[in-house]
Structures are given as structure tokens and as C-alpha cells.
């Protein structure tokens, strides 16, 4: 088994993707709270807008540049998703 490290560019792209995901979840969560809806609905809506449902449908090149910029990005982001899920369970 060979471990590979991410290049500087791949790290920056991954951090931009994470920041964008967190920013959208925060913004839409706050928006939903202001209209007296559950925050989680806004967070899910932010994810839908960044996913294949909306962003990839209308702007596939933007989606490819942020969330599919290198081959293993999905696996790297999945580590963060799993850590968040784990931390949410123990919270």
C-alpha cells in the first residue's frame, strides 16, 4: 500500500470546497431560522443547491472545478463528512 499526499493545489481546492459547503449551510440555515423554519431545512437546501440537482445542472464546469477538480477529491471530502457524522453522534 502506497500513501500519496495531496499537492498544494489539491489542498487549496479541497479547503475551498469545504468552505463553500459550510458557507451555504450557514447562510441557508440562518435564512430558514429568520422565516421560523427549522435550521436543518436550510442546511439541506444549501447542499441541494451545491449538488447535482442545481449547480451541476446549470453550471457543470463550475461544479467540476470545485467538487471534481481531481480524481480523489470525493474520497477526501468523504473523510470530512464521516468525521462530522461521527462528531454529531457523540455530541
N, C-alpha and C positions, 0 to 999 in steps of 0.2 A: 504494500500500500504506500502510495506516494502522496504526501501532503503538499498542496500548492498554496501559495499565498496570493492574495489579490494585489493587483497593481494599484498604484496611486490613483489612477483614473477610475478603476472599478470601485475603489473605496469611496471616492467622491460621488460617483453615480448612485451607489447604494445609500449613502447618507442623504443625498438629495431626495431619493425615492421615499425614504423613511420620514424625512421632514415634511414632504408633501402629504403623505398619508396622515401624519399626526396633525398637520395644519388643517386639512379638510375635515377630519373628525372633530377637532376642536371647534372650528367655525360653524359647522352644521349642527353640532351638539348644542352650542350656545344659542344658535338661531331657534332651534326647537324648544329650548327652555324658555325663550322670550315669548313664544306663542303658546306656552303652557302644555307642551307635548313632552314626552319622555326624551331625555338626552340621548339615549341609546338609538332612538329612531333617527336622529340627526347624524350620529356617527355612522350608522349603517348606510344612510343616504349618501354621505360623503364618500364612502367606499364604493358604492354603486356608480357614482359619477366618475370616479377614477378608474373603474374597471372596464371590462369589455362591453358592458351594457351601454355606456355613454361615450367615454373618452376614446376607446378603440374604434367604436362605430363611426364617429365623426372625424377623429384625428388619429389615424393609425400610426403615422410617422412620429407623432409626439409620444404616443404610448410606447412605441418601440424604443424610442430614445431614452425614456425614463425607466420603464419597468422591464424591458427586454434588451437592454443595451449590451449585455454579454451573456454567454451561454449559461453560466451557473448562477445568475442573479436570483432566479426564482428560489433556488435552494438556500442561498444566503438570506434572503428575506424571510423564508420559511422558518429559519432559526429564530428570528426576532418574533415572528408570530407565535411560535411554540413557547418561547420564554414569556411572552405576555399572557398567554393562556395559562401557563403554569403559575405565574405570579398572581393572576386573578383568582385561581382556585385556592391558593393558600392565603390570600388576603382575607 
